[in-house]
Amino acid sequence: MGPPSSSSEGATARPTVVIVGAGFGGLRAARALKRAPVDVVLVDRHNYPLFQPLLYQVATAGLEPESIARPVRAILRRQPHFEFRMAEMTELDLAGKRVLTTGGPILYDSLILALGGETNYFGLERIRAHAFDLKDTSGAVAIRNQVLSCFERGVLEPDAERRRALLTFVIVGGGPTGVEMAGALSELIRLVLVKDYPRLNIKDVRVLLLEATDRLLAAMPPRLSTAAERTLWRKHVEVRFGATVQDYDGDRVALKGGEVIPARTLIWAAGAQAVSLAARLGLQTAPGARRRGADAAGARTPRGVRHRRRRLRRIRGTAAPDDGAGGHPDGGNRGHEHRTAPAGRSPGGIPLPGPGLARHHRP
């Protein structure tokens, strides 16, 4: 039986722990309190956690959105004294020990904030308006739609320059997300789409990975950075260093130094920061707007480095795709086929953003 509603929380003998955020941190905190003499209330605006490391596979048609999401209620169904509320936190009343949400206030005795992060555009508002990002399933599905749309439009475009711009895909940021996205996108294009669009000249298609520093995967050992670069070049990804993007208007990517790259698709993977709610609540953040206390590099602990290395091996083709976490199995390799995705629902029946799409399977 779950904890009492917010109107009668004070009547229970057990203290109430409110956890805001149902990502990796929030779920781990909730599970850690399974045998504690407390009521646990988990709050998130979505009723499913998302395995973000595999979003690039959704964006490149390797997985459907429901493959990397599972209902919170199903994950924690057997945990006693637990309640989930699908609501968004708006304010925090520290004096009154209340979390204010779109679903009403929630009283707490102890509070855990696991708010997560969002894309950092470094103040470049035009890029925010025109670029794609990889922070949620809607963004991943939008990228997949954009890639297929550009190929369809490219087949019909008589002008060679406009056709090349349609078939130029720019990824900004040489971290794990950018590297994985660039490699997977090139594989999708050269192993699948080139067969589906025989009228297009593969020489017109470009995948560029732009990194502002002098190497990829800066949080990893240099030998892994070099291996990733070589592998991407073998996959026909143009890797460029010292390439700082200053502007993007939806048609042209402007680099520091004056170079302009005509491209209809720009995927921004150049940085992350603590969610804006953290600043509104007055929470102290580390440089780069990460919440203080988190590992600023995201991969400097031994466990984090091992995880990043496994992801790198998947890019290089030396390991099978990750099977997810918490029971999110990879859909696997089912050969060359197209099928229509379910109408935006997970195996547990939860709503997911994005329409059903034709799925392209790699060989």
C-alpha positions as a Python dict, from the first residue, in 0.01 Angstrom:
ca = {
    (1, 'M'): (0, 0, 0),
    (2, 'G'): (137, 342, -96),
    (3, 'P'): (188, 639, 132),
    (4, 'P'): (-98, 872, 214),
    (5, 'S'): (-189, 1157, -15),
    (6, 'S'): (-41, 1503, 42),
    (7, 'S'): (-351, 1613, 230),
    (8, 'S'): (-292, 1362, 510),
    (9, 'E'): (83, 1298, 501),
    (10, 'G'): (130, 1430, 852),
    (11, 'A'): (-89, 1151, 993),
    (12, 'T'): (152, 867, 912),
    (13, 'A'): (405, 748, 1169),
    (14, 'R'): (670, 704, 901),
    (15, 'P'): (863, 1003, 769),
    (16, 'T'): (815, 1087, 403),
    (17, 'V'): (1105, 1102, 160),
    (18, 'V'): (1026, 1287, -163),
    (19, 'I'): (1250, 1217, -463),
    (20, 'V'): (1225, 1456, -758),
    (21, 'G'): (1343, 1297, -1082),
    (22, 'A'): (1296, 939, -1204),
    (23, 'G'): (1624, 902, -1389),
    (24, 'F'): (1916, 683, -1287),
    (25, 'G'): (1976, 878, -965),
    (26, 'G'): (1614, 897, -859),
    (27, 'L'): (1544, 530, -922),
    (28, 'R'): (1857, 423, -740),
    (29, 'A'): (1763, 636, -441),
    (30, 'A'): (1411, 493, -434),
    (31, 'R'): (1540, 135, -448),
    (32, 'A'): (1794, 205, -175),
    (33, 'L'): (1506, 303, 55),
    (34, 'K'): (1311, -19, -7),
    (35, 'R'): (1364, -155, 344),
    (36, 'A'): (1385, 178, 523),
    (37, 'P'): (1100, 274, 762),
    (38, 'V'): (988, 560, 536),
    (39, 'D'): (724, 646, 279),
    (40, 'V'): (880, 720, -61),
    (41, 'V'): (716, 956, -311),
    (42, 'L'): (885, 973, -652),
    (43, 'V'): (792, 1270, -871),
    (44, 'D'): (867, 1314, -1242),
    (45, 'R'): (695, 1480, -1537),
    (46, 'H'): (728, 1152, -1731),
    (47, 'N'): (602, 816, -1610),
    (48, 'Y'): (903, 633, -1750),
    (49, 'P'): (1281, 656, -1705),
    (50, 'L'): (1484, 689, -2022),
    (51, 'F'): (1807, 505, -2097),
    (52, 'Q'): (1971, 805, -2261),
    (53, 'P'): (2296, 634, -2370),
    (54, 'L'): (2096, 453, -2639),
    (55, 'L'): (1910, 756, -2775),
    (56, 'Y'): (2149, 767, -3070),
    (57, 'Q'): (2020, 424, -3175),
    (58, 'V'): (1664, 557, -3176),
    (59, 'A'): (1782, 854, -3384),
    (60, 'T'): (1945, 622, -3638),
    (61, 'A'): (1660, 369, -3660),
    (62, 'G'): (1838, 93, -3468),
    (63, 'L'): (1583, 91, -3186),
    (64, 'E'): (1229, 208, -3129),
    (65, 'P'): (1166, 459, -2846),
    (66, 'E'): (984, 204, -2633),
    (67, 'S'): (1297, -13, -2630),
    (68, 'I'): (1478, 231, -2401),
    (69, 'A'): (1190, 329, -2171),
    (70, 'R'): (997, 133, -1911),
    (71, 'P'): (714, 246, -1681),
    (72, 'V'): (826, 364, -1339),
    (73, 'R'): (529, 186, -1182),
    (74, 'A'): (636, -144, -1337),
    (75, 'I'): (994, -106, -1218),
    (76, 'L'): (897, -35, -857),
    (77, 'R'): (566, -222, -847),
    (78, 'R'): (666, -452, -562),
    (79, 'Q'): (827, -189, -342),
    (80, 'P'): (623, -126, -27),
    (81, 'H'): (531, 222, 92),
    (82, 'F'): (608, 368, -250),
    (83, 'E'): (405, 608, -460),
    (84, 'F'): (476, 764, -799),
    (85, 'R'): (327, 1096, -909),
    (86, 'M'): (350, 1220, -1266),
    (87, 'A'): (390, 1591, -1213),
    (88, 'E'): (648, 1861, -1273),
    (89, 'M'): (821, 2041, -989),
    (90, 'T'): (775, 2416, -1012),
    (91, 'E'): (902, 2558, -681),
    (92, 'L'): (1045, 2450, -349),
    (93, 'D'): (914, 2578, -15),
    (94, 'L'): (1205, 2507, 218),
    (95, 'A'): (1046, 2675, 519),
    (96, 'G'): (725, 2476, 484),
    (97, 'K'): (905, 2159, 366),
    (98, 'R'): (686, 2137, 58),
    (99, 'V'): (759, 2053, -303),
    (100, 'L'): (527, 2254, -527),
    (101, 'T'): (427, 2069, -843),
    (102, 'T'): (181, 2094, -1127),
    (103, 'G'): (-19, 1827, -942),
    (104, 'G'): (-30, 2013, -612),
    (105, 'P'): (205, 2047, -311),
    (106, 'I'): (377, 1747, -155),
    (107, 'L'): (494, 1756, 205),
    (108, 'Y'): (826, 1595, 290),
    (109, 'D'): (1048, 1516, 586),
    (110, 'S'): (1352, 1452, 365),
    (111, 'L'): (1405, 1561, 7),
    (112, 'I'): (1625, 1418, -268),
    (113, 'L'): (1667, 1622, -586),
    (114, 'A'): (1776, 1418, -890),
    (115, 'L'): (1677, 1673, -1151),
    (116, 'G'): (1905, 1562, -1432),
    (117, 'G'): (2043, 1780, -1708),
    (118, 'E'): (1959, 1954, -2031),
    (119, 'T'): (2142, 2060, -2346),
    (120, 'N'): (2384, 2349, -2308),
    (121, 'Y'): (2383, 2581, -2610),
    (122, 'F'): (2630, 2826, -2453),
    (123, 'G'): (2402, 3120, -2523),
    (124, 'L'): (2373, 3051, -2898),
    (125, 'E'): (2000, 3105, -2935),
    (126, 'R'): (1980, 3061, -3311),
    (127, 'I'): (2139, 2720, -3276),
    (128, 'R'): (1886, 2636, -3004),
    (129, 'A'): (1607, 2732, -3246),
    (130, 'H'): (1731, 2538, -3549),
    (131, 'A'): (1945, 2247, -3429),
    (132, 'F'): (1843, 1901, -3311),
    (133, 'D'): (1952, 1757, -2976),
    (134, 'L'): (1963, 1413, -2815),
    (135, 'K'): (1815, 1446, -2467),
    (136, 'D'): (1482, 1268, -2503),
    (137, 'T'): (1287, 1037, -2731),
    (138, 'S'): (1109, 1321, -2909),
    (139, 'G'): (1445, 1468, -3012),
    (140, 'A'): (1573, 1129, -3128),
    (141, 'V'): (1259, 1062, -3334),
    (142, 'A'): (1281, 1414, -3481),
    (143, 'I'): (1635, 1339, -3600),
    (144, 'R'): (1522, 1012, -3756),
    (145, 'N'): (1238, 1191, -3935),
    (146, 'Q'): (1476, 1464, -4053),
    (147, 'V'): (1728, 1220, -4200),
    (148, 'L'): (1463, 1027, -4393),
    (149, 'S'): (1295, 1350, -4503),
    (150, 'C'): (1624, 1490, -4634),
    (151, 'F'): (1680, 1178, -4843),
    (152, 'E'): (1328, 1192, -4983),
    (153, 'R'): (1369, 1560, -5070),
    (154, 'G'): (1715, 1493, -5210),
    (155, 'V'): (1576, 1246, -5462),
    (156, 'L'): (1344, 1518, -5597),
    (157, 'E'): (1586, 1812, -5582),
    (158, 'P'): (1719, 1905, -5930),
    (159, 'D'): (1971, 2161, -5807),
    (160, 'A'): (2305, 1996, -5719),
    (161, 'E'): (2407, 2246, -5450),
    (162, 'R'): (2074, 2232, -5270),
    (163, 'R'): (2079, 1853, -5293),
    (164, 'R'): (2426, 1838, -5134),
    (165, 'A'): (2307, 2066, -4853),
    (166, 'L'): (2013, 1833, -4789),
    (167, 'L'): (2251, 1538, -4772),
    (168, 'T'): (2505, 1704, -4539),
    (169, 'F'): (2464, 1609, -4173),
    (170, 'V'): (2669, 1798, -3916),
    (171, 'I'): (2718, 1671, -3561),
    (172, 'V'): (2872, 1917, -3316),
    (173, 'G'): (3062, 1781, -3016),
    (174, 'G'): (3324, 1507, -2996),
    (175, 'G'): (3211, 1351, -2669),
    (176, 'P'): (3056, 1004, -2642),
    (177, 'T'): (2717, 1122, -2773),
    (178, 'G'): (2860, 1296, -3078),
    (179, 'V'): (3097, 1012, -3162),
    (180, 'E'): (2827, 746, -3132),
    (181, 'M'): (2577, 955, -3326),
    (182, 'A'): (2818, 1024, -3612),
    (183, 'G'): (2925, 660, -3646),
    (184, 'A'): (2573, 521, -3630),
    (185, 'L'): (2438, 777, -3876),
    (186, 'S'): (2709, 698, -4128),
    (187, 'E'): (2635, 327, -4092),
    (188, 'L'): (2265, 385, -4149),
    (189, 'I'): (2336, 587, -4461),
    (190, 'R'): (2596, 360, -4618),
    (191, 'L'): (2453, 22, -4522),
    (192, 'V'): (2081, 88, -4562),
    (193, 'L'): (1974, 418, -4716),
    (194, 'V'): (2213, 392, -5009),
    (195, 'K'): (2018, 80, -5113),
    (196, 'D'): (1680, 243, -5054),
    (197, 'Y'): (1768, 552, -5260),
    (198, 'P'): (1967, 418, -5560),
    (199, 'R'): (1908, 738, -5760),
    (200, 'L'): (2118, 939, -5515),
    (201, 'N'): (2495, 961, -5557),
    (202, 'I'): (2656, 849, -5231),
    (203, 'K'): (2935, 1100, -5299),
    (204, 'D'): (2685, 1378, -5232),
    (205, 'V'): (2629, 1253, -4877),
    (206, 'R'): (2850, 1393, -4599),
    (207, 'V'): (2857, 1326, -4226),
    (208, 'L'): (3076, 1573, -4039),
    (209, 'L'): (3177, 1562, -3673),
    (210, 'L'): (3297, 1902, -3550),
    (211, 'E'): (3499, 1926, -3229),
    (212, 'A'): (3627, 2256, -3091),
    (213, 'T'): (3927, 2102, -2912),
    (214, 'D'): (4214, 1894, -3047),
    (215, 'R'): (4079, 1542, -2980),
    (216, 'L'): (3768, 1330, -2935),
    (217, 'L'): (3647, 1181, -2607),
    (218, 'A'): (3848, 1417, -2389),
    (219, 'A'): (3755, 1233, -2067),
    (220, 'M'): (3912, 911, -2194),
    (221, 'P'): (4274, 804, -2244),
    (222, 'P'): (4436, 949, -2560),
    (223, 'R'): (4472, 604, -2720),
    (224, 'L'): (4093, 560, -2715),
    (225, 'S'): (4047, 906, -2866),
    (226, 'T'): (4282, 811, -3149),
    (227, 'A'): (4105, 477, -3201),
    (228, 'A'): (3766, 650, -3219),
    (229, 'E'): (3896, 902, -3474),
    (230, 'R'): (4041, 631, -3697),
    (231, 'T'): (3724, 424, -3678),
    (232, 'L'): (3505, 721, -3771),
    (233, 'W'): (3720, 801, -4073),
    (234, 'R'): (3685, 437, -4184),
    (235, 'K'): (3311, 485, -4156),
    (236, 'H'): (3341, 789, -4389),
    (237, 'V'): (3280, 1045, -4114),
    (238, 'E'): (3473, 1370, -4165),
    (239, 'V'): (3624, 1449, -3825),
    (240, 'R'): (3740, 1807, -3782),
    (241, 'F'): (3922, 1955, -3484),
    (242, 'G'): (3942, 2321, -3383),
    (243, 'A'): (3601, 2366, -3547),
    (244, 'T'): (3401, 2602, -3327),
    (245, 'V'): (3043, 2660, -3439),
    (246, 'Q'): (2929, 3021, -3400),
    (247, 'D'): (2591, 3022, -3571),
    (248, 'Y'): (2336, 2814, -3757),
    (249, 'D'): (2027, 2944, -3935),
    (250, 'G'): (1882, 2615, -4054),
    (251, 'D'): (2064, 2634, -4388),
    (252, 'R'): (2428, 2715, -4313),
    (253, 'V'): (2669, 2631, -4033),
    (254, 'A'): (2901, 2924, -3958),
    (255, 'L'): (3237, 2838, -3801),
    (256, 'K'): (3476, 3060, -3614),
    (257, 'G'): (3720, 3183, -3873),
    (258, 'G'): (3458, 3248, -4138),
    (259, 'E'): (3402, 2907, -4299),
    (260, 'V'): (3041, 2828, -4390),
    (261, 'I'): (2907, 2474, -4439),
    (262, 'P'): (2574, 2446, -4623),
    (263, 'A'): (2368, 2188, -4430),
    (264, 'R'): (2002, 2138, -4354),
    (265, 'T'): (2072, 1922, -4048),
    (266, 'L'): (2278, 2010, -3742),
    (267, 'I'): (2278, 1781, -3438),
    (268, 'W'): (2406, 1953, -3123),
    (269, 'A'): (2595, 1726, -2884),
    (270, 'A'): (2842, 1983, -2758),
    (271, 'G'): (2749, 2006, -2393),
    (272, 'A'): (2510, 1951, -2105),
    (273, 'Q'): (2419, 2149, -1796),
    (274, 'A'): (2200, 2121, -1489),
    (275, 'V'): (1833, 2183, -1565),
    (276, 'S'): (1725, 2546, -1548),
    (277, 'L'): (1508, 2463, -1247),
    (278, 'A'): (1828, 2423, -1043),
    (279, 'A'): (1915, 2788, -1098),
    (280, 'R'): (1559, 2899, -1023),
    (281, 'L'): (1573, 2714, -693),
    (282, 'G'): (1902, 2880, -608),
    (283, 'L'): (2099, 2554, -604),
    (284, 'Q'): (2473, 2591, -628),
    (285, 'T'): (2620, 2459, -950),
    (286, 'A'): (2975, 2379, -1053),
    (287, 'P'): (3147, 2538, -1359),
    (288, 'G'): (2956, 2452, -1675),
    (289, 'A'): (2627, 2480, -1478),
    (290, 'R'): (2647, 2123, -1353),
    (291, 'R'): (2499, 2066, -1012),
    (292, 'R'): (2778, 2074, -756),
    (293, 'G'): (2864, 1732, -624),
    (294, 'A'): (2836, 1562, -964),
    (295, 'D'): (3141, 1448, -1158),
    (296, 'A'): (3197, 1736, -1398),
    (297, 'A'): (3349, 1513, -1666),
    (298, 'G'): (3083, 1245, -1633),
    (299, 'A'): (3334, 967, -1687),
    (300, 'R'): (3630, 1012, -1454),
    (301, 'T'): (3541, 752, -1196),
    (302, 'P'): (3670, 401, -1274),
    (303, 'R'): (3315, 272, -1320),
    (304, 'G'): (3230, 562, -1551),
    (305, 'V'): (3542, 508, -1760),
    (306, 'R'): (3460, 137, -1800),
    (307, 'H'): (3109, 225, -1915),
    (308, 'R'): (3242, 475, -2170),
    (309, 'R'): (3490, 216, -2298),
    (310, 'R'): (3211, -36, -2351),
    (311, 'R'): (3020, 225, -2549),
    (312, 'L'): (3332, 298, -2757),
    (313, 'R'): (3372, -72, -2836),
    (314, 'R'): (3014, -76, -2963),
    (315, 'I'): (3104, 207, -3203),
    (316, 'R'): (3405, 11, -3326),
    (317, 'G'): (3193, -296, -3386),
    (318, 'T'): (3375, -518, -3137),
    (319, 'A'): (3079, -573, -2907),
    (320, 'A'): (2708, -625, -2941),
    (321, 'P'): (2476, -332, -2866),
    (322, 'D'): (2417, -275, -2497),
    (323, 'D'): (2110, -454, -2367),
    (324, 'G'): (2011, -153, -2161),
    (325, 'A'): (1956, -147, -1788),
    (326, 'G'): (1673, -242, -1561),
    (327, 'G'): (1520, -481, -1811),
    (328, 'H'): (1535, -274, -2130),
    (329, 'P'): (1648, -534, -2385),
    (330, 'D'): (1784, -429, -2721),
    (331, 'G'): (1551, -523, -3001),
    (332, 'G'): (1841, -709, -3162),
    (333, 'N'): (1944, -759, -3521),
    (334, 'R'): (1659, -881, -3735),
    (335, 'G'): (1810, -838, -4079),
    (336, 'H'): (1700, -615, -4366),
    (337, 'E'): (1338, -528, -4325),
    (338, 'H'): (1105, -235, -4276),
    (339, 'R'): (824, -241, -4028),
    (340, 'T'): (589, 11, -3879),
    (341, 'A'): (658, 106, -3520),
    (342, 'P'): (381, 76, -3263),
    (343, 'A'): (180, 391, -3217),
    (344, 'G'): (416, 550, -2969),
    (345, 'R'): (367, 313, -2675),
    (346, 'S'): (605, 113, -2463),
    (347, 'P'): (561, -256, -2379),
    (348, 'G'): (394, -139, -2058),
    (349, 'G'): (144, 74, -2247),
    (350, 'I'): (291, 410, -2149),
    (351, 'P'): (258, 700, -2393),
    (352, 'L'): (577, 798, -2571),
    (353, 'P'): (628, 1098, -2799),
    (354, 'G'): (661, 1065, -3173),
    (355, 'P'): (461, 895, -3449),
    (356, 'G'): (501, 541, -3570),
    (357, 'L'): (780, 530, -3828),
    (358, 'A'): (928, 289, -4077),
    (359, 'R'): (1219, 121, -3902),
    (360, 'H'): (1540, 57, -4092),
    (361, 'H'): (1738, -243, -3967),
    (362, 'R'): (2106, -273, -4030),
    (363, 'P'): (2243, -602, -4161),
}
